[in-house]
Structure formats: structure tokens, C-alpha cells
């Protein structure tokens, strides 16, 4: 899906940058063509400054989104999920990042979550990036307690795991 969305803007790298930002941040576009997060409007100048494009590029991108029925449905329904990952050090939580070879392989999240649950460790949050929207999708698991070394080795030794990281 991500490739299809980006293809609609293939003639404009600046508009693609706007689309990428909207998707990464979970920003939506309202009926007036304004970029919003929930009910809070985000000024186009701020978006433009963030990705180093002219404000008019943001305007033209939101106009194109509203003019295309498929894009309109996507960008009027996208939303953010609050993440505990950046708060983990402050809240004394632990984050396991799992990078896999084949993100299309079924059962990865279930297996790793099951391994952690079998150790009796509570998971506060799991975030699995969508391979359609992320360039290098990863699985993030936030736990209340540190994962034991033998469990980390067991996860790392799975055929599909490229690498793991701890925060």
C-alpha cells in the first residue's frame, strides 16, 4: 500500500516527503485540507519547516489527498498510537527491539510475545511496524522488568531474527 501511495506522487519528491511525514506521525487530513492530530490543527508552515519544503507543497499535497478517494479514506482515518518507547527510561521500563529478515512471515509477534509471557513477564506495550509503511519495520516490546539473558539468547537464535536491541 505504501508503494501505491508514493507512486501517486512519483513526480514530486517534496510531496512524497509530506506523505511520508503524515504516515510516520499518524497525522490525518480533515475536510478543509488541514493537517490534524485528533482535533488539533498542525500549521502547514510547521510541517514544511520539519521536512524542509515550501508551505505550498503541503497545501498541494493535502489538496491531492482530498481529490483522490482512496487517499482521502486513508488520510481521514489514520491516527497515532501513544508510544511508551521514548518514556521507558523515565518510567523504568525496558524495550526490546526485534529486527527480522522476513517481515511477511506469520506468527513472529505471537511467538516472541509467547516466549516473554511464558517467563511470567508482563508486556506493557507491543508495537509492530507495518511493512507497507515502514522502510525497515521492527517489533518493539515494552516490559516492566528486564528480560533474562537466556530468554534474549533464545529470541536472538530464532531463524527469522536478524538482531535484537535493548533499551
Secondary structure, 3 states (H helix, E strand, C coil): CHHHHHHCCCCCHHHHHHHHHHHHHCCEECCCCCEEECCEECCHHHHHHHHCCCHHHHHHHHHHHHHCHHHHHHHCCCCCCCCCCCCHHHHCCEEEEEEECCCCCCCHHHHHHHHHHHCCCCEEEEEECCCCCCCCCCEEEEECCCCCHHHHHHHHCCCCEEEEEEC
